[in-house]
Amino acid sequence: MTTTDDRSLERLAGLLAMAEGSDNEAERDAFMVRAQELSTLYSISLATARAHDTKKRNATTPLTRVVSIGERGKHGLKNYVELICEIARANNTKLTIAHNSTFVTLYGFVEDIDLTITLYGSLLGQMVAASERWLATGAYKTEMDLREVTRRDAFGRSYKDFDYAPVPKQTARAIFQVAFADRIGTRLQTAQKDTTAQAITADEQSGTASTALVLAEKTRQVEKFYQDNNDARGHYKGVSMTGWSESAHQAGRKAADSARLHRSTEIGTPKAAIR
């Protein structure tokens, strides 16, 4: 790894540490956005270096890495999958999902996979902790959800009807966590797109178009590698909701807006799976 790479990783680790140490929501948000911006610039710089170095370009290709999501049968695995999907999308990484959501396989260049895993390890813990804190308030218990129920008529024959019932805790948890993941994805993708656009604009102002061409080629390589190497069957349908809680949805989005990135001194080191 070059000195420039070391400096980039040190700066990223520093941003994560500052985000963790701040009690100010606006500061945490700024540190998080800046961390994604730096991650994007780091990824662009490596891709550009490869494009201008024949030996490095030939030696460096996309790869796969398996990330454990959790044990089979554990509730909430699809919620965790939603989170890593959003993070991967913001970091030029493709993935396939095990049929039981116990693991995902990432496809991309090593720097993007490392960054995806780092962000996932940080944000997963926050998502789970934030949802449990909110559930403990019992706010979801004040809501009623319209659902299908089975009734019997005067002759004992069963029929389907609709009635209002309290929102189950498991449903409220799923809605919170999916809303958290969706909002995190929006924030990260916005930071990634803005940073990329700025890099391309800087190229255009200097009379070149290297960044746009390099990123287009990188995307093409990742897509081809994914198509050539994945054996996925079917399509991921996401989390299936059996009810709705507006308070859980709004609370999940709010928690994502104030999410902070945990301290990390090494890019690419995944945290232990939460069980």
Buried (B, 14 or more C-beta within 10 A) or exposed (E): EEEEBEEBBEBBBBBBBBBBEBEEEEBBBBBBBBBBBBBBBBBBBBBBBBBEEEEEBEEBEBEBBEBEBBEEEBEBBBBBBBBBBBBBBBBBBBBBBBEBBBBBBBBBBBBBBBBBBBBBBBBBBBBBEBBEEBBEEEBBBEBEBEBEEEEEEEEEEEEEEEEEEBBBEEBBBBBBBBBBBBBBBBBBBEBBEBBBEBBBEEBEEEEEEBBBBBBEBBEEBBBEBBEEBBEEEEEBEEBEEEBBBEBBBBBBBBBBBBBBBBBBEEBBEBBEBBE
